[in-house]
Amino acid sequence: MAYSGGLDTTVAVKWLSERLGAEVYTVTVDVGQEDDFSAIEERAYRAGAVQHFYIDARREFAEEYIARAVLMNGMYEGLYPLGTALARPLIAAKVVEVARRVGADAVAHGSTSKGNDQVRFDVTVKALAPDLKIIAPARVWGMTRAEEVEYARRHGLPVGEEHKKFSIDDNLWSRSIEGGPLDDPMVEPPEEAFRWSVSPEKAPAEPAYVAIEFEGGVPVALNGERMDLASLVSALNHLGGAHGVGRIDHVENRLVGFKSREVYEAPAAVVLFHAHRDLEKLVLTPRELRFKHNVLDPQWADLVYQGLWVEPLREALEAAAREMERWVSGVVRVKLYKGALWVVGRESPYGGYSKELADYSAGWYPSDEEARGFIEMWSLHSLTALRRRK
């Protein structure tokens, strides 16, 4: 069972044992969430797990999932950096690995029938292990959250989740915040909902500048210091959050058929998104840029959000993008100030910008005859149509 240590999964361990007579092996996959993994392991055993597995997948999450999200400018509906959506197929894959190791005949997860994660877990498991049965207790037992809490108390389960105002899911790439006062889309998120970022009002009075180096579309260095991607993302989360950058508040079209108000913290994701897109603008041709930004990137984000990590089109989109991204190398300079960010500099050995061409004082100028000829040919389709329709 994919085990987070929260109310749903803790109750599920006991429920599976009690109702199905199952031996439950719990699996907690570390993708950068800020949890006490020792406490989670203890909770799993107290709930009745026969064996608990902790898997450190932070580096794999960064290099195999986050790197792709940066490459593909992965923002669902332009705002959500896909943190939870990216992590679910990796977690599902690790659960399947453990299932094979222990000889399990089924895998389980704590998703409800109302969330997107049930699709992400189920589809990934079906792709990797079609012979394994999938059990989602929260879709079966019919308990309300209050009834779950009572079930936990009745069985002496170590759960304190019922006292939390918000539902939190975090990993290296983003922190998702739901529930409580956030269910009203007209209510501003209270400051207590945030943990990774300071409020813009309390951010430093002086801006911070950060230089991000990319190679082949992937960030490799921060302020001149080369580092692995997991470390770079973590450092950028702290730096961006310290200046109030990375707060996201929007109404999201859920996969399961309704709109939901979602609040996220994702300082590194937001900074890298803007920096990478800016570098692409410097390097890619106009046709490459429009094709990638208008076709490849949003299609990729939709597939990942919709739980279709296993869809062959995802890999095809990435293959097309990688061909263009071979040239997206260089340095982008970003200014962070009181919740906002600006790209204030960029350079690349493959950049298409030419000062000689762009300079209005001493740069290249076409002749009047060349300009008139270009304008005539350029506008001919539009002017011809306009005249005929008049």
N, C-alpha and C positions, 0 to 999 in steps of 0.2 A: 504494500500500500504506500502510495505517495503521501508522506506524513509531514505536515507543517508544524504540528504541535498545538494547533488551535482547537477551538471547540468542536468543529465539525469532524475533523480527522481523529481527534481523541475519542469522541463518542463513537465514531465509526469502528475503531479497533474493538471496543467492547461489544458493539452491536453485531459485528461480523462473527465474533467468537460465540456470542450468546445465541443468535438467531440461526446461524449457518453451521455452527460447530467448526468454524474455520481456524486453522493455525495462521496467525497474521504476522508477516514479516514487514516491518516498517522501514521506509527508505526516506531519508532527508537529504536533499541535494543542495549543497551550498553554491548558490549563484551570486553571492555577495550580499545576501540579506543580513541585517543587523540583529541576529538572534543569538541567544545563549544555547548553543548546540548540546552542551552537556545537560542542561535542564530539559531540552526537548527529548533527549535519549531517555532520561529518567522518567519523564512523563509517558513515553511510549511503553516502557516496561510496566509502569504502574497501571496502564490501561489494559495490559494483557498481551503485548507483543511477545512472540517467542524469540525473536531476534531483531535487533535494530541495526541498520546500516547508515553510516554517515559517508557521503561522497563529496569531496571537494572538487567542484567543477568550475571554479571561478575563471581559471585561465582558458579552459575550453569555451566557456560562455563568451568571454571577451573575443577570443581569436576566431571562433567559428560562427558566432551569431552577431555580436555587436559590430564586428568588423564589416559584416555584410550590411548591417543596418546603416552604417556610415557610408559605405560605398553606394548604397541605393537611396540615400537621403530618406530613410524610412520614417515617415511621419504619417500616420493614418489620419485622413481628413485634414492634413496640413498641420496638426498640433500634437497628436499623441505619439510619442517616440517608441511605442510598441514594446515597452519593457517587459510586462507580464506576458504578452503574446510571444515574444522571442524566447522566454525562459521555459514555457510549458513543453514544447517538443523535446527540449534537452532533458527536462526532468522525466518526461514519459519514457524516453529512451533509456535512461539510467534505471528506472523502475523495471523495465523489461529485462535489462541485463541481470538485475538481481533475481528476478523471477526465474530466469533460465538457470541461474547458479543454484538456487535452492530447490528447483523442481516444482515450482508453483503451477497451479492449473488456472489461476485467475489473477488479474491485477485490479486494484481499486484506487479510487481517488475521492476527494472530498467535495467535488463541484456539485452545485445544485442544478436543477433543470432550468434555471432562469439566467444563468451566466454564460459567458463566452467560453470559459475554460473547459467546460465539459466537452465541447467540440474539439478543442485543441488536444486534450488528452486522448479522447476516444479515437480520433482519426489517426493520430500518431501510433497508438498501440495497434490499431487494425492494420496499419502499413507494416509495422515491424514484427508483429506476432499475431497473425490472424487466427491462430489456434487457441489463443488465450481468451478466456471469458473476461468481460469488463463489468465490474460492479461499482456502481456509484450509490452508496447507501443513502446519501442526502436526497437522491431522486426517488428513493423507494420507501423510506420509513414514514414519511408523512408527518413528521414532527415539526412544530413551529420552533423558533429559536428559544422561546421560553420553555417549551417542552424538552428541548435538548439540554438546557441548563438543569432542569429538574431530573432528567435521566442521569446526567453526570453526577449530580449530588446524591441521588439514590444509590449509585454504584460506587461512590467514593472516588470519582475520577478527579485528577488534579487539574481543574480548568478554572481560569479566572477571566476568560474572554468576555463574559457577559457584562463586566463592568466597564468595558471600553466604549468610548463614545463613537469612535470611527473604526471602520474596517480597513486594515492596512495590508498592502502587499508590496514588498520592496525587494530589490536586487541591485546589482552593480549599476544598472542602466537607468532605473527610475524608481520612484516611490509613488504608489497609487493610494489615494485616500478617498474613501466612500462612506456613505451613511451619515446618521445623525442629522445635524443641521444642513448638511450638504445636499440632502434630498430636495430641498427647496432651491430651485435654480436662481431665485432672486436674492438669496441670502449670501452676503460676502463670506467666504471661508474665514472662520475665526483663526487668530494667530496660533492657537494651540494645535491646529491641525498640521502645522508645518514643523519639520525637524531638520531638514537639510539646508534650509536657507533662512536668512534673516529677512525681516520686512524691509522693503526698499527705503522706508523712512529711517530705519536704524542702520542702514548700510554706511560704510565709511564715506567721509566727505570727499576723499580723493579717489579718482578712478584707478583701476588696475589695468595693466596691459599684458596680454599673453600672446606669445608667438607659438603657433602650432605648425609643425612640419609634417607634410604628407608625402608618402611614397606610393605611387600607384593607387591613389585614392584613399589610402588608409593612414591614419595619424601614427607617427613613429617617435615624435619628440615634442617636448614642451619646454619653451624658453631655452632652447639649445641643448637640453638634456634628453638623450635617447632613453626610452624605457619601454617595457612591455605594455601592451594595450590596457590590461587590467589596471596596472599602476597609473597609467596616464589618465584613464577615466576617473579613477578614484581621486587623483590629485586635482583634476579639473572640477569634479563635483564639489570639493572643499573650497576651491578658489572661487568658482562661480557662485556657490551658495553664500559665501561670506559677503558677496556684493549684491545679494538679493536676486540673482539671475536664475531662471529655470522654473519659475512657477507657471503652471498651466491650468486654466479653468475653462472648460467648454462643455457643450452638450454634444454627446457622442451617439452616433447611430450604431447601436449594438447589433451584433450578428443575429441574435435571437429574436429580433423583431420589434424593439422599442427603443426610444431615446432615453439616455441616462446622463445625468450631470456627473462629470468626472473631474477630479482635481489631481494634479500630478506635481511632483518635484523632480526635475531632471536637468540640473545645471550643465553637466558635461554633454548630454545629448543635444541640448539646445545650442550650446556654443559650437559644437562640432558640426551640427547641421548647417548653421549659417556660414561657418568657415569653409566647409567642404563645397557647398554650393557656389560660394564666391570664387573659389579656386577653379571650379569647373567653368565658370563664366570667363575666366581669364584664358583658359587653355582650349576648351572645346570650340569647334566651329559653331556658328549659329544653328545649323541644321542638327548637328550632334546634340547641342544643348537642349533644343526644344524637344527633340525626340526622347531624350533621356528624362528631362524634367516633366514632360507632359504625358508620356506614354509608359516608359519603363518603370520609373520610380513609383508613381501612384498605383500601378497595377501590382507591383511587388508588395507594397504596403498593404493593399487590400487582401492579397493572398495570405500574408502572415497574420494579419488581424483575424481573418476568417478561419483560422485553424488549418490552413492548407499548406503547411510547411512541406509536406510530402508531394505536393502537386508538381509534376514535371515542368510546368511553365515557369515556376520559380527559378529553377536552375538555368533554364534557357534565358530568362531575363538577366540573370547574373552573368552569364557567359557573354551576352551582348554588351553589358555594361563594362565588364572587365576589359574587353577589347578597347573601348574608349578610354577607360581609366588608366591604361598603361602610361598615359602622358600626364595624368593629373598628379604631378609632383611639384612641391614648392612649399613656401612658407606664407601663412596668413597671420596677420596681426590684428588682434581683437581688443577693443576697449570695453571694459565692464564698469558700469556706474549706476548704482542705485536701482537695480532691477532691470536695467536696459543693457543692450550690447550693440556695438557697431563694428563692422569690419573697417579698419582704417588703413590697411596696407596689405599688399599681396605681391608675390614675385614667384616666377617659375621659369626654368630654362626652356620650357615649351610654350610659354605664354604667347598669345597672338597679338598682344598690345605692342604697338610701335610708336614711339614718341615722334619719330620722323614723319610718320603718316598723320598722327593726331594733332601735332602742334599747329595752332592757328597763326602763330607769329612767323615761323620760318619753315613750316612743314610743307609737304607736297600739296599742290592744288591742281585739280583737273582744269583744262581750258574751258572757256565758255561753250565752245562747240561740243566738247566731250560731255559736259554737264547737260546741255540741252538734248543731246542725242540719248543719253542715259534716261533722262526724265521722260522723253517721248516714248521710248520702248517700254520702260517700266510701267507706265500708266496706261498703255494702250488697251489692255483687256478691260480695265475698269471704265475708261472713258468711252470705249465703244459700246459697252453694255448700257452705260448711263444714257448715251445719246439715243440708242435704239428704244429704250424703255420710255423715254420722254416723248 
